[in-house]
Amino acid sequence: MDLFTHGRAAQIQQESPLANRMRPRTLDEYVGQAHIIGPGRLLRRAIQADQLSSLIFYGPPGTGKTTLAMVIANSTRSHFITINAVLAGVKEIREAIETAQERRNLYGQRTTLFVDEVHRWNKAQQDALLPWVENGTIILIGATTENPYFEVNKALVSRSRIFQLKPLAPADLYQIAQQALADETRGYGRLHVHIEPDALDHLVDVANGDARGVLNALELAVETTPPDGDGRVHITLEVAEESIQRRAVLYDKEGDVHYDTISAFIKSVRGSDPDAAMYWLAKMEYAGEDPRFLFRRMAILAGEDVGMADPNAITVVLSCWQAFERIGLPEGRFPLTLAALYLATAPKSNSTFAFFDARATVEKEQDTEVPNHLRDTNRDKEGFGHGQGYMYPHAYRDHWVAQQYLPAALQGKLFYQPSDQGYEQGIRQQVARRREAQLAAMLAMDEWHTDFGEVLTTSPANRTRDAWLQRTISNSGRNLGHQRDRLFTLAAVQRHHLVLDVHAGSGLLTWEAARQAPEGGVWALTPDLQAGEALRQMAARLPEIERPSILIGQLNELDYLLDLRGETGLKFDCILGRNLFTAAEGGLKSPDGLRMPDGEAIRQLGARLMPDGRVCLVQTIPRHGQRLYRLVTWAGQEKLHKKVAAAEEAIYHDENDPLVNWDETDVQAAFTQAGFTQVRVQVEKEVSQRQITEAHLARWFDEGNTVGDRASYGRRLQAAGVTPKEVSQVAALYQKQLLTQVVAWEMAVAYVAARL
């Protein structure tokens, strides 16, 4: 580049719009999108380490996609090439590839290719990039306002990390505007600009999350307002309103916003929320959506979600649709609104899905013959006996008779499930009674009748037994899997979240967190050295920037452990944990060392939460644990049963035993004491299969009367008033009925979700 070209480029930059001049140049200048480039996030770590893989930035205009690419260009050591897909084609792609190959061969330097509006390229143009992305010749960074899963080739999407940028928050827009007013080189810091607070509020509000919008409006306001006598540019509310008058509603009739908005409308109507339905309907109408499209979707909803609860709903929608066609806009908004309000306030039933259940059965089942008594009798009644046995309903009382109408292999199969809403509420009992009568008639058939066997054999008998055995054998694993899945549903972990597994153990939660938050980060804290080393060995199989960070230590050492990693002040979107209060080691302990819900320890978790973060725990509740006396029968020993039951219940209400004397109310109180304002605790019962062994009985009735530092079950019974002789009787009874037996072991599990 010669001197004149450089000077001309500087002049063009100086004369470019304010939004272009104020583009951030470094990560520290970048405002917003903390969910993808905030401290600890994967993308920030990758930029700082210059270890980028192919990326696609997706989001609405003005959210910083191109700007973020420019920041990367300023931060990476690779050669950076920029192409706009609107202007470039295969020729430009080839030139970029040749440049990348040359630099790779001569200098060993990587090349990053930034393609703005990448969705504008057709399939052939996008395919031209594939081999070079695949072999690492180029690192692709694409920016698009359209959903990449629909507009970008699947092959490119599968080779790229996708980051979604969201509209900027008002605080971000205020910060961007203030930066422009203060910057003397690129902004208006050299001028004496005074903008009234309500004027700036208007610019930010109407910009609607678009940084370019607020900067363009600010530029228009400043450039068109002459300075006063003191040389000051005074921006009033009136000037601001002239600069940006109408809120731009992000709405593309063929894009994501279109489908997302109609989805929100349908779900609001389905959820019987007329206020939300009016809001989304108004937003679509304001943005210019075709009312006929809205009527079409409401007609579908009338059949799908209102259905038999109000069979008149579809008639109302079609009548309103017909009225709209005759009236037109703007008065046609009234029948449009009437249809939406009728559906939103109507009782709901999705029982029409019975058809799709039946259709799925038709697709999966082997072709079945029409039962003989339902066949047509007009042609071959005499020859084949078709129709024999059919009972004509009108010949019976109430014009109905109990007989089977399904094929033999499907007898007893239910497709239609009437709801308890509206019109269906009135027919629900009638349908149920008639089904019961049909079932009774079916069971009353002679045993040798072929239909009888087919009705009861909905699946092979051995398969059913094998499945039951499998469920029994793997029951504990199933419970753990259920706890994990239930906890992550509660936590609502997103791909970009920072997650802390506060008591990692075997990694039950750690690896699921790593799977669900691949663009965020996962930290696992475990007090057990052996478990921690095992987790680190497993983590080593992942790429370095994607590995969970394994921390070995107690909860009160978390700050120290993070400081060692240079992550001082790191906070998390979600903190997860399983059985923190009853862990054998390293659980949350009260000051006296006993394991119980502890407000001070929970406060340590709260200190590590982001403002909108949450703590989600799954915790076994000791007070609701399995009672041993319920596992046996006490026939002929009712008095002893009553005495043992009272003694065992007393164990779980002992004020001096914090290991078992607390329940979900104590957990709730501990979180409230720790300063959490939103605490939800839900208790579920779980049952697992356990085999009682000699070791169990020996531990319960230990001859030394203690197990570790705790009194045994037998000793606790004696302390509650059961005599030694009676305890011996109880031990003998348990041994007789339980030894080597598999019992249903009950426990209560609390799912806790808390926010500050």
WOSUL-V469254 format. One record per residue. PSI is psi in radians with two decimals (NA if undefined). D_CENTER is the distance of its C-alpha to the mean C-alpha in Angstrom with 2 decimals. Layout:
psi:PSI d_center:D_CENTER
psi:PSI d_center:D_CENTER
This chain:
psi:2.16 d_center:51.19
psi:3.07 d_center:54.53
psi:-0.69 d_center:55.24
psi:-0.72 d_center:55.40
psi:-0.74 d_center:52.08
psi:-0.75 d_center:50.43
psi:-0.69 d_center:52.04
psi:-0.70 d_center:50.99
psi:-0.70 d_center:47.32
psi:-0.65 d_center:47.48
psi:-0.73 d_center:49.02
psi:-0.73 d_center:46.39
psi:-0.72 d_center:43.67
psi:-0.54 d_center:45.56
psi:-0.05 d_center:46.01
psi:2.87 d_center:42.46
psi:2.71 d_center:40.21
psi:-0.70 d_center:38.92
psi:-0.58 d_center:35.27
psi:-0.68 d_center:36.41
psi:-0.57 d_center:38.70
psi:0.21 d_center:36.07
psi:2.29 d_center:33.56
psi:2.59 d_center:32.47
psi:-0.33 d_center:34.15
psi:2.92 d_center:32.33
psi:-0.62 d_center:28.95
psi:-0.48 d_center:30.51
psi:-0.33 d_center:31.46
psi:2.33 d_center:28.08
psi:2.33 d_center:26.40
psi:-3.10 d_center:22.72
psi:0.66 d_center:19.59
psi:-0.36 d_center:19.30
psi:-0.26 d_center:15.68
psi:-0.43 d_center:17.28
psi:0.26 d_center:20.87
psi:2.96 d_center:20.90
psi:2.31 d_center:22.64
psi:-0.21 d_center:21.23
psi:2.67 d_center:18.91
psi:-0.81 d_center:19.55
psi:-0.72 d_center:21.13
psi:-0.74 d_center:23.45
psi:-0.70 d_center:24.52
psi:-0.69 d_center:25.21
psi:-0.81 d_center:27.25
psi:-0.59 d_center:29.19
psi:-0.04 d_center:29.92
psi:0.82 d_center:30.74
psi:0.85 d_center:28.69
psi:2.48 d_center:26.82
psi:-3.12 d_center:25.70
psi:2.43 d_center:25.29
psi:2.66 d_center:22.83
psi:2.15 d_center:21.72
psi:2.18 d_center:21.01
psi:2.28 d_center:19.47
psi:2.96 d_center:19.64
psi:2.92 d_center:22.01
psi:2.59 d_center:25.63
psi:0.25 d_center:26.66
psi:-0.08 d_center:23.55
psi:0.39 d_center:25.38
psi:-0.95 d_center:24.70
psi:-0.69 d_center:28.40
psi:-0.75 d_center:29.08
psi:-0.65 d_center:26.64
psi:-0.69 d_center:28.40
psi:-0.64 d_center:31.71
psi:-0.74 d_center:30.64
psi:-0.71 d_center:29.86
psi:-0.65 d_center:33.27
psi:-0.26 d_center:34.92
psi:-0.36 d_center:33.23
psi:2.69 d_center:33.60
psi:-0.06 d_center:36.83
psi:2.79 d_center:36.31
psi:2.34 d_center:38.19
psi:2.20 d_center:36.14
psi:2.35 d_center:36.75
psi:2.30 d_center:35.39
psi:2.42 d_center:35.46
psi:2.13 d_center:34.54
psi:-0.35 d_center:33.60
psi:-0.61 d_center:35.39
psi:-0.38 d_center:38.67
psi:2.74 d_center:38.44
psi:-2.71 d_center:38.82
psi:-0.59 d_center:39.59
psi:-0.82 d_center:42.66
psi:-0.58 d_center:40.73
psi:-0.79 d_center:38.27
psi:-0.72 d_center:41.26
psi:-0.71 d_center:42.81
psi:-0.68 d_center:39.68
psi:-0.73 d_center:39.55
psi:-0.74 d_center:43.26
psi:-0.75 d_center:42.86
psi:-0.73 d_center:40.01
psi:-0.71 d_center:42.17
psi:-0.82 d_center:45.17
psi:-0.59 d_center:43.48
psi:-0.70 d_center:41.94
psi:-0.69 d_center:45.35
psi:-0.72 d_center:47.48
psi:-0.10 d_center:45.43
psi:0.45 d_center:42.54
psi:2.39 d_center:40.22
psi:2.79 d_center:36.79
psi:2.28 d_center:36.07
psi:2.17 d_center:32.96
psi:2.03 d_center:32.88
psi:2.13 d_center:31.01
psi:1.87 d_center:30.68
psi:2.49 d_center:29.96
psi:0.83 d_center:28.78
psi:-0.44 d_center:28.21
psi:-0.22 d_center:27.10
psi:-0.37 d_center:30.73
psi:2.53 d_center:32.04
psi:3.12 d_center:32.69
psi:-0.72 d_center:31.80
psi:-0.73 d_center:35.11
psi:-0.72 d_center:34.72
psi:-0.66 d_center:31.24
psi:-0.48 d_center:32.58
psi:-0.38 d_center:35.41
psi:-0.42 d_center:33.07
psi:-0.90 d_center:31.55
psi:-0.58 d_center:34.37
psi:-0.52 d_center:34.64
psi:-0.68 d_center:30.98
psi:-0.78 d_center:31.09
psi:0.04 d_center:34.20
psi:0.15 d_center:33.20
psi:-0.69 d_center:35.99
psi:2.66 d_center:33.65
psi:2.06 d_center:30.30
psi:2.31 d_center:28.66
psi:1.98 d_center:26.88
psi:2.56 d_center:25.98
psi:2.35 d_center:25.10
psi:2.54 d_center:24.04
psi:-0.09 d_center:23.13
psi:2.68 d_center:22.03
psi:2.01 d_center:18.92
psi:-0.42 d_center:20.02
psi:-0.30 d_center:18.48
psi:-0.58 d_center:21.07
psi:-0.21 d_center:23.84
psi:2.48 d_center:24.19
psi:2.43 d_center:25.55
psi:-0.61 d_center:23.18
psi:-0.71 d_center:25.50
psi:-0.72 d_center:25.12
psi:-0.72 d_center:21.34
psi:-0.32 d_center:21.26
psi:0.11 d_center:23.55
psi:2.63 d_center:21.80
psi:2.34 d_center:18.96
psi:2.23 d_center:17.25
psi:2.21 d_center:16.59
psi:2.17 d_center:15.59
psi:2.38 d_center:17.85
psi:2.76 d_center:17.30
psi:2.48 d_center:20.28
psi:2.58 d_center:22.10
psi:2.74 d_center:22.19
psi:-0.69 d_center:25.63
psi:-0.63 d_center:26.46
psi:-0.74 d_center:26.05
psi:-0.67 d_center:28.35
psi:-0.78 d_center:30.88
psi:-0.72 d_center:31.00
psi:-0.76 d_center:31.54
psi:-0.74 d_center:34.28
psi:-0.65 d_center:35.99
psi:-0.74 d_center:36.01
psi:-0.66 d_center:37.73
psi:-0.45 d_center:40.26
psi:-0.41 d_center:41.05
psi:2.06 d_center:41.28
psi:-0.40 d_center:45.02
psi:-0.85 d_center:44.77
psi:-0.35 d_center:41.99
psi:-2.41 d_center:41.50
psi:0.44 d_center:43.82
psi:-0.41 d_center:44.72
psi:-0.27 d_center:48.30
psi:2.80 d_center:48.57
psi:1.44 d_center:48.88
psi:2.20 d_center:45.90
psi:2.02 d_center:45.18
psi:2.19 d_center:42.21
psi:2.56 d_center:41.96
psi:-0.73 d_center:38.71
psi:-0.46 d_center:38.22
psi:-0.78 d_center:38.83
psi:-0.67 d_center:36.16
psi:-0.72 d_center:33.79
psi:-0.78 d_center:34.55
psi:-0.78 d_center:33.98
psi:-0.74 d_center:30.56
psi:-0.83 d_center:29.51
psi:-0.43 d_center:30.70
psi:-0.46 d_center:29.42
psi:0.82 d_center:25.92
psi:0.12 d_center:24.11
psi:1.95 d_center:26.52
psi:-0.70 d_center:28.51
psi:-0.66 d_center:31.07
psi:-0.78 d_center:31.59
psi:-0.62 d_center:32.45
psi:-0.68 d_center:34.73
psi:-0.74 d_center:36.47
psi:-0.70 d_center:37.14
psi:-0.72 d_center:38.38
psi:-0.78 d_center:40.63
psi:-0.71 d_center:42.09
psi:-0.78 d_center:42.78
psi:-0.79 d_center:44.52
psi:-0.44 d_center:46.44
psi:0.04 d_center:47.79
psi:1.99 d_center:48.80
psi:2.60 d_center:52.26
psi:2.66 d_center:52.95
psi:-2.95 d_center:55.08
psi:-0.49 d_center:58.38
psi:0.09 d_center:56.84
psi:0.29 d_center:54.88
psi:2.33 d_center:51.55
psi:1.99 d_center:48.95
psi:1.99 d_center:47.73
psi:1.95 d_center:44.48
psi:3.07 d_center:44.37
psi:-0.66 d_center:41.87
psi:-0.73 d_center:44.12
psi:-0.75 d_center:44.01
psi:-0.70 d_center:40.22
psi:-0.57 d_center:39.92
psi:-0.50 d_center:42.26
psi:-0.59 d_center:40.28
psi:1.83 d_center:36.97
psi:-0.58 d_center:37.44
psi:2.26 d_center:34.60
psi:2.28 d_center:30.88
psi:2.01 d_center:29.46
psi:2.11 d_center:26.63
psi:1.89 d_center:24.38
psi:2.07 d_center:24.62
psi:2.12 d_center:25.46
psi:-0.21 d_center:26.54
psi:0.13 d_center:25.49
psi:-2.96 d_center:22.53
psi:-0.74 d_center:18.82
psi:-0.66 d_center:19.60
psi:-0.89 d_center:21.69
psi:-0.64 d_center:19.12
psi:-0.69 d_center:16.33
psi:-0.76 d_center:18.94
psi:-0.57 d_center:20.30
psi:-0.75 d_center:16.87
psi:-0.67 d_center:16.50
psi:-0.85 d_center:20.08
psi:-0.77 d_center:19.75
psi:-0.56 d_center:16.78
psi:-0.74 d_center:18.82
psi:-0.77 d_center:21.87
psi:-0.64 d_center:20.20
psi:0.13 d_center:19.01
psi:0.75 d_center:22.67
psi:1.62 d_center:22.24
psi:-0.52 d_center:25.38
psi:-0.85 d_center:24.97
psi:-0.66 d_center:21.67
psi:-0.73 d_center:23.21
psi:-0.68 d_center:26.26
psi:-0.89 d_center:24.43
psi:-0.60 d_center:22.57
psi:-0.77 d_center:25.78
psi:-0.67 d_center:27.85
psi:-0.75 d_center:25.74
psi:-0.72 d_center:26.15
psi:-0.69 d_center:29.83
psi:-0.64 d_center:30.48
psi:-0.05 d_center:29.12
psi:0.34 d_center:31.49
psi:2.53 d_center:29.39
psi:2.08 d_center:31.75
psi:-0.48 d_center:32.08
psi:-0.61 d_center:32.89
psi:-0.70 d_center:29.41
psi:-0.73 d_center:28.08
psi:-0.69 d_center:30.59
psi:-0.78 d_center:29.68
psi:-0.61 d_center:26.01
psi:-0.59 d_center:27.19
psi:-0.69 d_center:29.64
psi:-0.78 d_center:26.95
psi:-0.63 d_center:24.88
psi:-0.62 d_center:28.10
psi:-0.60 d_center:28.38
psi:-0.77 d_center:24.77
psi:-0.39 d_center:23.47
psi:-0.91 d_center:26.79
psi:-2.32 d_center:28.89
psi:-0.18 d_center:31.42
psi:-0.52 d_center:30.44
psi:1.47 d_center:32.45
psi:-0.27 d_center:34.25
psi:-0.22 d_center:35.89
psi:-0.76 d_center:32.72
psi:-0.55 d_center:33.18
psi:-0.74 d_center:36.82
psi:-0.79 d_center:35.97
psi:-0.80 d_center:33.60
psi:-0.62 d_center:36.25
psi:-0.74 d_center:38.96
psi:-0.68 d_center:37.11
psi:-0.79 d_center:36.50
psi:-0.70 d_center:40.22
psi:-0.70 d_center:41.19
psi:-0.74 d_center:39.14
psi:-0.54 d_center:40.94
psi:-0.53 d_center:44.24
psi:-0.83 d_center:43.51
psi:-3.14 d_center:41.40
psi:2.65 d_center:39.95
psi:-0.29 d_center:40.00
psi:-0.35 d_center:40.99
psi:-0.16 d_center:38.73
psi:-0.44 d_center:35.84
psi:-0.91 d_center:37.11
psi:-0.54 d_center:36.61
psi:-0.81 d_center:33.25
psi:-0.71 d_center:32.19
psi:-0.77 d_center:33.89
psi:-0.77 d_center:31.93
psi:-0.74 d_center:28.56
psi:-0.68 d_center:29.64
psi:-0.79 d_center:31.08
psi:-0.69 d_center:27.92
psi:-0.53 d_center:25.74
psi:-0.04 d_center:28.18
psi:2.66 d_center:29.00
psi:2.66 d_center:28.00
psi:2.52 d_center:25.21
psi:2.34 d_center:25.32
psi:0.52 d_center:23.73
psi:-0.24 d_center:26.54
psi:-0.20 d_center:27.70
psi:-0.12 d_center:25.11
psi:-0.62 d_center:27.89
psi:-0.75 d_center:29.44
psi:-0.55 d_center:26.58
psi:-0.74 d_center:26.50
psi:-0.68 d_center:30.24
psi:-0.70 d_center:29.98
psi:-0.64 d_center:27.65
psi:-0.72 d_center:30.28
psi:-0.68 d_center:33.01
psi:-0.62 d_center:31.37
psi:-0.60 d_center:30.96
psi:2.67 d_center:34.10
psi:2.70 d_center:37.55
psi:2.21 d_center:39.85
psi:2.51 d_center:41.25
psi:2.64 d_center:44.60
psi:2.28 d_center:45.15
psi:2.53 d_center:46.57
psi:-0.72 d_center:50.32
psi:-0.20 d_center:50.77
psi:-0.07 d_center:48.45
psi:2.79 d_center:50.23
psi:2.35 d_center:52.50
psi:-0.05 d_center:56.02
psi:-0.50 d_center:57.93
psi:-0.71 d_center:58.84
psi:0.58 d_center:59.05
psi:-0.73 d_center:59.18
psi:-0.71 d_center:62.57
psi:-0.81 d_center:61.99
psi:-0.08 d_center:58.58
psi:0.40 d_center:58.16
psi:2.42 d_center:55.00
psi:-0.10 d_center:53.87
psi:2.30 d_center:55.75
psi:-0.10 d_center:54.23
psi:2.32 d_center:52.31
psi:2.12 d_center:52.59
psi:1.96 d_center:52.91
psi:-0.61 d_center:50.68
psi:-0.20 d_center:53.07
psi:0.01 d_center:55.76
psi:2.87 d_center:53.93
psi:2.44 d_center:53.27
psi:0.26 d_center:50.42
psi:0.68 d_center:50.39
psi:2.51 d_center:48.07
psi:2.53 d_center:48.66
psi:1.90 d_center:46.46
psi:2.82 d_center:46.24
psi:2.38 d_center:43.65
psi:-0.18 d_center:42.56
psi:2.77 d_center:39.96
psi:2.74 d_center:41.13
psi:-0.71 d_center:42.25
psi:-0.26 d_center:39.32
psi:0.16 d_center:36.84
psi:2.32 d_center:38.75
psi:-0.13 d_center:36.56
psi:2.35 d_center:33.43
psi:2.27 d_center:31.50
psi:-0.84 d_center:29.73
psi:2.17 d_center:30.14
psi:1.69 d_center:28.53
psi:2.42 d_center:29.93
psi:3.10 d_center:27.82
psi:0.51 d_center:29.42
psi:2.48 d_center:29.34
psi:-2.35 d_center:32.29
psi:-0.66 d_center:34.68
psi:-0.47 d_center:32.89
psi:-0.59 d_center:33.44
psi:-0.44 d_center:37.12
psi:-0.10 d_center:37.00
psi:-0.86 d_center:34.47
psi:-0.65 d_center:37.14
psi:-0.77 d_center:39.57
psi:-0.74 d_center:37.28
psi:-0.77 d_center:36.52
psi:-0.73 d_center:40.23
psi:-0.61 d_center:41.26
psi:-0.69 d_center:38.77
psi:-0.69 d_center:40.19
psi:-0.67 d_center:43.64
psi:-0.71 d_center:42.76
psi:-0.74 d_center:41.37
psi:-0.71 d_center:44.55
psi:-0.66 d_center:46.69
psi:-0.78 d_center:44.91
psi:-0.33 d_center:45.41
psi:-0.06 d_center:49.02
psi:2.75 d_center:49.87
psi:2.55 d_center:52.34
psi:-0.57 d_center:50.85
psi:-0.20 d_center:52.33
psi:2.28 d_center:50.72
psi:-0.57 d_center:48.38
psi:-0.55 d_center:45.84
psi:-0.85 d_center:45.51
psi:-0.70 d_center:44.33
psi:-0.62 d_center:41.90
psi:-0.73 d_center:40.24
psi:-0.21 d_center:39.50
psi:1.36 d_center:38.44
psi:-0.31 d_center:34.98
psi:2.75 d_center:34.33
psi:2.41 d_center:36.79
psi:-0.73 d_center:37.83
psi:-0.66 d_center:37.61
psi:-0.71 d_center:34.07
psi:-0.77 d_center:33.05
psi:-0.74 d_center:34.91
psi:-0.72 d_center:33.55
psi:-0.70 d_center:29.94
psi:-0.75 d_center:30.76
psi:-0.72 d_center:32.43
psi:-0.75 d_center:29.57
psi:-0.67 d_center:27.14
psi:-0.77 d_center:29.74
psi:-0.72 d_center:30.35
psi:0.41 d_center:26.75
psi:-0.72 d_center:25.72
psi:-0.71 d_center:25.12
psi:-0.67 d_center:22.91
psi:-0.70 d_center:20.94
psi:-0.74 d_center:20.56
psi:-0.73 d_center:19.36
psi:-0.69 d_center:16.79
psi:-0.75 d_center:15.67
psi:-0.79 d_center:15.59
psi:-0.86 d_center:13.53
psi:-0.70 d_center:10.85
psi:-0.70 d_center:11.08
psi:-0.74 d_center:11.01
psi:-0.52 d_center:7.89
psi:-0.72 d_center:6.13
psi:-0.68 d_center:8.33
psi:-0.42 d_center:7.90
psi:0.87 d_center:4.37
psi:2.30 d_center:6.14
psi:2.88 d_center:6.60
psi:-0.49 d_center:9.45
psi:0.07 d_center:12.04
psi:2.66 d_center:11.65
psi:2.14 d_center:14.68
psi:2.38 d_center:14.17
psi:2.08 d_center:17.12
psi:1.79 d_center:17.67
psi:-0.22 d_center:20.55
psi:1.38 d_center:22.25
psi:-0.78 d_center:21.46
psi:-2.10 d_center:24.16
psi:-0.11 d_center:23.70
psi:0.27 d_center:20.48
psi:-0.75 d_center:18.32
psi:-0.51 d_center:15.45
psi:-0.84 d_center:16.79
psi:-0.54 d_center:16.47
psi:-0.68 d_center:12.93
psi:-0.72 d_center:12.14
psi:-0.60 d_center:14.45
psi:-0.69 d_center:12.75
psi:-0.30 d_center:9.23
psi:1.05 d_center:11.04
psi:-0.45 d_center:14.03
psi:0.09 d_center:14.94
psi:-2.13 d_center:14.75
psi:2.66 d_center:16.67
psi:2.30 d_center:16.87
psi:2.35 d_center:19.74
psi:2.13 d_center:20.87
psi:2.19 d_center:23.62
psi:2.39 d_center:25.92
psi:-0.14 d_center:29.40
psi:2.06 d_center:30.65
psi:-0.78 d_center:32.48
psi:-0.78 d_center:32.47
psi:-0.70 d_center:28.74
psi:-0.74 d_center:28.17
psi:-0.65 d_center:30.53
psi:-0.73 d_center:28.92
psi:-0.70 d_center:25.50
psi:-0.66 d_center:27.29
psi:-0.70 d_center:29.01
psi:-0.68 d_center:25.85
psi:-0.48 d_center:24.25
psi:-0.27 d_center:27.44
psi:-0.25 d_center:26.51
psi:2.73 d_center:23.89
psi:2.61 d_center:25.08
psi:-0.81 d_center:26.09
psi:-0.14 d_center:23.70
psi:-0.02 d_center:20.68
psi:2.45 d_center:21.86
psi:2.50 d_center:20.37
psi:2.05 d_center:23.01
psi:2.07 d_center:24.68
psi:2.26 d_center:26.47
psi:1.99 d_center:29.10
psi:-3.13 d_center:30.24
psi:2.90 d_center:29.80
psi:-0.71 d_center:27.39
psi:-0.04 d_center:30.33
psi:0.10 d_center:30.91
psi:-0.80 d_center:27.53
psi:-0.77 d_center:29.07
psi:-0.75 d_center:31.93
psi:-0.65 d_center:29.87
psi:-0.65 d_center:27.81
psi:-0.69 d_center:31.11
psi:-0.53 d_center:32.56
psi:0.03 d_center:29.91
psi:0.43 d_center:30.58
psi:0.70 d_center:27.22
psi:2.33 d_center:28.81
psi:0.06 d_center:26.71
psi:2.33 d_center:23.37
psi:2.80 d_center:20.53
psi:2.57 d_center:16.95
psi:-0.54 d_center:13.60
psi:2.32 d_center:12.77
psi:2.13 d_center:15.45
psi:2.73 d_center:14.94
psi:2.64 d_center:17.85
psi:2.19 d_center:19.32
psi:0.88 d_center:22.71
psi:-0.61 d_center:23.67
psi:-0.14 d_center:26.40
psi:0.35 d_center:28.05
psi:2.56 d_center:27.91
psi:-0.64 d_center:31.27
psi:2.55 d_center:31.40
psi:0.22 d_center:29.69
psi:-3.11 d_center:27.74
psi:2.03 d_center:27.76
psi:2.54 d_center:31.41
psi:2.91 d_center:33.54
psi:-0.50 d_center:36.66
psi:0.10 d_center:38.84
psi:-0.11 d_center:36.78
psi:2.47 d_center:35.62
psi:2.04 d_center:32.02
psi:2.87 d_center:30.45
psi:2.24 d_center:27.89
psi:2.05 d_center:29.27
psi:-0.67 d_center:28.58
psi:-0.74 d_center:30.02
psi:-0.67 d_center:27.81
psi:-0.57 d_center:24.68
psi:-0.59 d_center:26.07
psi:-0.64 d_center:26.02
psi:-0.76 d_center:22.25
psi:-0.61 d_center:22.04
psi:-0.32 d_center:24.34
psi:0.16 d_center:21.90
psi:2.52 d_center:18.96
psi:2.86 d_center:18.31
psi:-0.65 d_center:19.07
psi:0.34 d_center:15.55
psi:3.01 d_center:14.43
psi:2.64 d_center:13.87
psi:2.23 d_center:15.42
psi:2.12 d_center:13.80
psi:2.62 d_center:16.43
psi:2.21 d_center:17.43
psi:2.18 d_center:21.16
psi:2.31 d_center:23.93
psi:2.00 d_center:26.20
psi:-0.63 d_center:29.82
psi:-0.42 d_center:31.59
psi:0.38 d_center:30.00
psi:2.96 d_center:30.94
psi:2.28 d_center:32.97
psi:2.23 d_center:36.53
psi:-0.59 d_center:39.08
psi:-0.30 d_center:41.55
psi:-0.12 d_center:39.22
psi:-0.20 d_center:39.33
psi:2.87 d_center:43.02
psi:2.50 d_center:45.41
psi:0.57 d_center:48.19
psi:2.20 d_center:50.73
psi:-0.02 d_center:54.06
psi:0.75 d_center:52.68
psi:-0.66 d_center:51.12
psi:-0.79 d_center:52.70
psi:-0.65 d_center:51.35
psi:-0.83 d_center:47.93
psi:-0.70 d_center:47.87
psi:-0.76 d_center:49.05
psi:-0.70 d_center:46.53
psi:-0.79 d_center:43.63
psi:-0.71 d_center:44.64
psi:-0.72 d_center:45.11
psi:-0.67 d_center:41.75
psi:-0.58 d_center:39.93
psi:-0.50 d_center:41.87
psi:-0.69 d_center:40.36
psi:0.04 d_center:36.90
psi:0.34 d_center:38.42
psi:2.02 d_center:40.59
psi:-0.36 d_center:40.32
psi:0.13 d_center:41.46
psi:1.47 d_center:38.76
psi:-0.04 d_center:35.49
psi:-0.50 d_center:34.07
psi:-0.04 d_center:33.71
psi:0.32 d_center:34.64
psi:2.82 d_center:31.33
psi:-2.84 d_center:28.38
psi:-0.48 d_center:25.21
psi:-0.59 d_center:27.36
psi:-0.64 d_center:28.48
psi:-0.79 d_center:24.97
psi:-0.78 d_center:24.24
psi:-0.65 d_center:27.58
psi:-0.72 d_center:27.05
psi:-0.69 d_center:23.93
psi:-0.74 d_center:25.79
psi:-0.56 d_center:28.81
psi:0.01 d_center:26.86
psi:0.11 d_center:26.06
psi:2.26 d_center:22.51
psi:-0.38 d_center:22.57
psi:1.87 d_center:19.35
psi:2.18 d_center:19.24
psi:2.21 d_center:17.77
psi:2.15 d_center:19.07
psi:2.25 d_center:18.60
psi:2.32 d_center:20.97
psi:2.54 d_center:20.79
psi:2.42 d_center:23.74
psi:2.53 d_center:23.69
psi:2.26 d_center:26.66
psi:2.77 d_center:27.70
psi:2.16 d_center:30.96
psi:2.45 d_center:33.41
psi:2.19 d_center:36.93
psi:2.23 d_center:39.42
psi:3.06 d_center:41.82
psi:-0.64 d_center:44.98
psi:-0.68 d_center:43.03
psi:-0.88 d_center:41.00
psi:-0.68 d_center:44.20
psi:-0.67 d_center:45.96
psi:-0.67 d_center:43.28
psi:-0.68 d_center:43.25
psi:0.85 d_center:47.02
psi:2.31 d_center:47.82
psi:-0.51 d_center:51.59
psi:-0.05 d_center:51.24
psi:0.06 d_center:49.29
psi:2.67 d_center:46.54
psi:1.87 d_center:43.51
psi:-2.18 d_center:43.02
psi:0.26 d_center:43.50
psi:2.59 d_center:42.59
psi:2.51 d_center:44.85
psi:2.96 d_center:44.31
psi:-0.78 d_center:43.37
psi:-0.74 d_center:47.06
psi:-0.64 d_center:48.19
psi:-0.61 d_center:45.69
psi:-0.74 d_center:47.09
psi:-0.70 d_center:50.57
psi:-0.45 d_center:49.60
psi:0.12 d_center:48.46
psi:0.03 d_center:51.83
psi:2.24 d_center:51.70
psi:2.76 d_center:54.95
psi:-0.66 d_center:55.15
psi:-0.74 d_center:56.74
psi:-0.63 d_center:53.96
psi:-0.68 d_center:51.35
psi:-0.68 d_center:53.27
psi:-0.71 d_center:53.12
psi:-0.76 d_center:49.35
psi:-0.73 d_center:49.00
psi:-0.69 d_center:51.22
psi:-0.79 d_center:49.27
psi:-0.72 d_center:45.92
psi:-0.71 d_center:47.52
psi:-0.74 d_center:49.05
psi:-0.41 d_center:45.98
psi:-0.43 d_center:43.09
psi:2.22 d_center:44.45
psi:0.12 d_center:42.81
psi:2.60 d_center:40.87
psi:2.11 d_center:37.11
psi:2.75 d_center:35.76
psi:1.86 d_center:32.55
psi:2.07 d_center:31.41
psi:2.53 d_center:29.32
psi:2.81 d_center:27.20
psi:2.34 d_center:24.88
psi:2.27 d_center:21.54
psi:2.32 d_center:20.04
psi:2.10 d_center:16.39
psi:2.26 d_center:16.66
psi:2.17 d_center:14.45
psi:2.49 d_center:16.71
psi:2.66 d_center:17.14
psi:NA d_center:20.46
